[in-house]
Amino acid sequence: MKLELNITPLKEWFPHFIKPMLIAGPCSAESEEQMLTTAKQIAAFYPHSIFRAGIWKPRTRPNTFEGIGNIGLKWMQLVKQQTGLLTSTEVATAAHVEECLKHGIDILWIGARTTVNPFSVQEIADALKGVDIPVFVKNPIYPDLQLWAGALERVNNAGITKIVAIHRGFQSYDNGPFRNSPKWELAIDLKTACPALPVICDPSHIAGTPELIPYISQKAMDMDMDGLLIETHCRPAEALSDAKQQVTPLELKQIIDDLQIRSSSTENIELQTKLEELRLIITKLDNELLEILAKRMAVSAQIGEYKKENNITILQVSHWKRLIESGIESGTQIGLPKEFVKGIYQLINDESIRRQTEVMNKTTKK
């Protein structure tokens, strides 16, 4: 996929940019005191960060806290006046955009539930025409790269060039230890499609718990992402939404202070040469792997022919169970993680089934 966007570089519109760009604040605006207390504590540690708070909260079920509404925008104004922090919030409708512009909100973002709906994104984009304001776009709830790219294009087509993508993870059948599966490969694919696009990570929504936020934050930096959006509350236990995943400003400071920020490039010629040598070895091994996989799939197709001739089902669960158990045992013996081996076998098996299905359903010409 190729994604062509007209983007203003991050450093041009955010002059205080030092990796990681930090966006912090409560999931929801709840009271003037909560907003100012949290913002002042964040500003004391990070005076050039961006303060975030949800004003309108799209919730799965009614009769839960759905945001404080427009009064929260006045609290955001107070935050900016008393701390100097830039302010940001989520918008889901054209009316939200209009209210934010009226109250001088500095940055808008489109949430995951909105990104999934092109009609809603287009409504927001139309409301932004003629406006010069940064807009961040979260990935859709489900792992659909085209939807994410489409939302970015719609905003860009409205004339917005200060665009940032937010990687917040995806809902899937098996999220493992996370609230939302990271699926880092989709963020990498998006960055590959548009290298100029800044991408920041939302560790709070991926983690779902404070204990995992440091790990995810470091992973995001190692993936060369540009910043972090971390839900921060002066009293997380009292939060009206996402209480289980918010951290205190002091905990936020510890997370950021512990980060290892590594360079994505080097001027060291000797190091560049060594890296290139090792990458050539990897390329050779990758080509050998592909050749072996091609041979393996050719054998799978032959097996499909025999199954077709003898009227045997494509999938035999007992054989698959023995195959994966044997593969995991062999893989772990040579130092490969169990989940890694299982994932590879699943991909191979999926392709094998696809090929055998083609063979089984192929009609013979008379």
N, C-alpha and C positions, 0 to 999 in steps of 0.2 A: 504494500500500500504506500502511495505517495501522498503527502499532505502539504499543500502549498499555502502558506499563510503569510500575510504581511505583518511582521512582528517588530515592535519597538524593543530593542534590547533592554533587559532588566535594569542594567546599570544606568541607563539614560533617564529612566523615570523614577528609579528608586536609588538616589545617589548614595545612601548609607549602606548599600548592599555589601554585606560580608557574609560569605557562606558559613552557616546556613541562614537564609532569610527566615526570620522567626515570626510566626503569627500565633498569638496566644490569648486566651481569655475563656470565659465560661461558655458552656454549651448554649445556655439561655440567659438572656437578661432577666433578672428576677426582682431586683430592687435597686434604687439609686445607691444605697449604701454598699450592697454587694458589688456593684459595677465599679464604683470608685475605689473601694478597698482593694479589689483584685487588680485593677489597672495600676494603682499607685505602687503596689508591691512588684508587679511585673516591670514597670518603668524604672524602679530603683535598680533593678538588675540589668535590664535591657532597654535603654532609653530610645533606641532606634528600631524597636520591634513594632509590630502591627497588632492592635487590639481587636479581637473578634468577639462577637456575641450574637446569638440567634435572637431575632426579634419576633419572627413568625416561625413556628415549628411544625413542619408537616409530620403528623403522627399516624401510625398504622391504625390505631383505634380512637374513636371519639371518647370524650370524658376523661382525657388525660391532658396534661399541661401543653397547650398549643402555642405558647409564647405570650409575652406581655402586651404585644401590639405597639402602636405608634409612640406611646409614652417612653418606650425603651430607646427610641431614636433621640429623644431629648437627653436621656442619660448618656448616650454616646457623645452628644455634643459636650456635655460636662466633662467626660473623660478626656476628650481632646483639649479642652480649655485648661484643665488642671494638670495634665500630664504631658501634653505635646505629642502623644502617640497618634499615629494614623488609625482610623477606625474602619472596620469591615463587617459586613453581615451578608446573610443569604437572602436572595430574592427568588420568588417563584412565579410572580405575575408582573404585568406591566404596572399595576397599581403599587406594588412594592418598590419598583424602580423609581417611580415618580416621588414617592415619599422619601426614599433615601437621598435622592438628588436634592429635594427640598430642604432636607436637614443636613446636607453637607457631608454625607458619608463618603469616605475616600476610596474605598474599594468594595466591589460587589462580588459575590460568588454565586454560581448556580449549583444547587445541590444534586446529589445522586438521583433522588426521586424525580427531579425535574429533567435532568439530562436524558433520561430514558424516554421522554416524550417530545418529539420534534415540534409538535404544535406549541407546546409551552415555551420551548427554547426560542422559537421564532417570534412569539409574542414579546418575550423579553428583548430579543434582538431589535425588533421594530421600535420598542420604547427607548432603545439606546442610540438610535440614529441621530447623528449630530452632536453626540456627547463624547467628551474626552475623559474617560475614566477607566482605570484598570478593572478587568473582569477575569475572575478565576472560574474554571469549569471543572467540577468534580467528575470522575468517571461514573458511568451509569451503574445502577445497583448490580446488574448482571454483566458478565464478561463479554461485552460486545464492543470491539474496537471501532467498528464503523459508526456506531451511535456516538461514541466519545468524539471521534474525529468530526462527525457531522455537526455536533453542537459547537465545537470550536470554529468550524467554517461559518456557521450561521452568525455567530457573534462577530467574527472577523468581517464578514460581508456587510455588516451594519456600520462598518467604519472604525470598529474598536481594534486598535493595534497593540495595546498594552494587555496582552493575554498570557495567562498562566494556567497550566493543567494541574489538577490536584488528584493524586493517586490515593484513594481511600479504601481500596480493597473491594472485593466482590462477594455477593452472596452465592453460595454454591452448596451442593449436596453435602460435601464434607469440608468444613472449614478448618479441621484440625484443632490446634489450640487457640485459634484466632476467632474473633467475632466475625470478621470478614476475611476471606482468603486473600492474601496479598497478590498472588498471581503476578509477580514482578515482571514476567515476560511480556505482559500486555503494555505496561508502562515503558518497557524497553522498546517494544515495537512502535509505540507512538513517538518516542524520542527519535528513533531511527527514521521514521517517516518524515519528521520535521525537526532536524537537529537544532534549529534556532529557538524552538519552543521551550521556555522554562517549565520544569516539572518539579512540584513540591510534593511531599508526602504527608499524609494525615495519619500518624501512628495511633492516635486515640481510637479511631474507628476500625482500624485493622486489629488492634489489640483487644479492645473491650475490657481491658484491665490494666492498671498502672504498672504492674510487674513486667509486662511485655513491651512497654513503650521504649525503654532504653535500647533494647535489642533491635526493635524495628527502626528506631531513629538512626542507629549506627548503620544498619543495613541500607537505609535510604542514602546515607552519605557515601557508603561504599559503592552504591549504584550510580553515583555522581549526580544525585538530585540536588536541586538548588536551595531547598528550604524545608521547613517543618511547620505543620499546623497542629498545635497541641492544646487540647482542651484543659484550661487552668481555672481553678475556682478557689476563692479564699477559704471556703469551708465545703469541700467536696461532698461530705456525708449529708449535707443539707440541700444539695442541688435538686432542683425540680425535674431535671432530665439528665440522663447519662451520668448519674452519680457514681456508678461503678468504674468509670473509665477516666475521670478527671483527676488531675494532680494539683497540689498547692503550688503557689509561686516558688517557694523554696525547693520543692521537689523538682520543679521545672528547671531551676538553676543547676541542680545536681546533674540532671539528664544532659543539659547542654554543655556543662563544664567537662563532663566525662567523655564527650564525643571526640573521636579521632578524625580530623579533617585531612584527607589525603588529596594530593594533586592528581588531576586527570591526565596530566602530560608531564614531560620532563625534558630538560635541555641537556641532560647527561648523555653524551654520545655513546659512551661505553655501555650504559644501561640500555639505551635504545637498541644497540646492536645485539645485546644478549637477549632482550625480549623478542627481537625479530627472529633470532635463531630458534628460540623455543616455540614461537608461533608457527614457524615453518614445520617443526616436528609435529605440532598438533594438527596442522593442515594435512600432513601426510597420513597421520593416524586416522583422521576423520574420513579421508578418502578411502582408506582400507576398510573402515567400519561400514561405509556406504556400500562398498562392493560386496562385503559379507552379507549385509542386509538384503541386497538385491538377489544374491544367491539363495538366501533363506526364503524369500518370498516366492522365488521360482519353484522351490520344493513345496511350499504351501499350495501353490496352484496345482502341482501334480497330485498332491493329497486330495485336493478338491475334485479332481477328475475321478480318482478311485472311489471317493465317497459318493459321487454322482452315479457311477456305474453300479455301485452296490447298495444304493438307496439308504445311505447312512447320514445322520444329522451332522451339520457342520460343527456344532459345539458339543463336546463330550466333557462334562464337568469333571469327572474323575481324572481324565488325562490332564486337563488344565490345572487341577489342583496339584497333581504330582509334578507337573512342569514348573510351576511357580515356586513350589516348596524346594525343589532341587536347585532352581536358579538362585533363590535367596540364600540357601546354604552355601553354594559355591561362591557366590558374590561376597558374602560376609567373611568367608575364609581368606579372601584376598584383599580385605579392607574396604569393601564397598558397603555403604549404609543400606539397611534393609529396605527402607522406603524408596530409596533411589533405584534399587534393583527391581522392586515391585512395580514402580512406575514405568521403567523401561519395558518390562515384560508385558505390562498392560497395553502399552502403545504398539508393541510388536504383535500382540494377539489381536488387537483391534484391526490392524491392517491385514493380518492373515485371514481373519474372518471376512473382511471386505472382499479380498481377492477370491476366496473360496465361494463366496456368495455369487460373484460374477460368473465363476465357472459353473456352479450348480444351476444358475438360471439362464445360462446361455442355450439358446435353442439350436438344434442341429438342422442345417439346411438339407432338404431332401432332393 
